[in-house]
Amino acid sequence: MELAKTLNISAVGALITSPRSLEVNDYVTLTIPAPSITSSALIPAGMPPIQARVKRAQEAGDVYLVGVEFLKPIG
């Protein structure tokens, strides 16, 4: 398990930071914690893990920017 920071999220994908490199077409499982009261209602509380495919990845200093596409849209 690795901690990643979500920079952008939509119903079909997300841009995250990762401490390690991922390859395009790798499959990943994302677990998103329950949202706070002030965050978007796009992500329901108690959401199960999300399966996603890496669409792009690039090094950005000491992390990697990773764009993923969800295998099933959320929301």
DAQUIJO-V948707 format. One record per backbone hydrogen bond with DSSP energy under -0.5 kcal/mol. NH is the residue of the N-H (numbers start at 0). CO is the residue of the C=O. If there is no record, write none. Layout:
NH | CO
NH | CO
//
This chain:
3 | 1
4 | 16
6 | 4
6 | 14
7 | 14
9 | 12
13 | 67
14 | 7
15 | 13
15 | 65
16 | 4
17 | 63
24 | 53
25 | 22
27 | 51
29 | 49
31 | 29
32 | 30
38 | 35
42 | 39
43 | 41
46 | 43
49 | 29
51 | 27
52 | 68
53 | 25
54 | 66
55 | 66
57 | 64
59 | 62
62 | 59
63 | 17
64 | 57
65 | 15
65 | 63
66 | 55
67 | 13
67 | 65
68 | 52
69 | 11
70 | 50
73 | 10
//
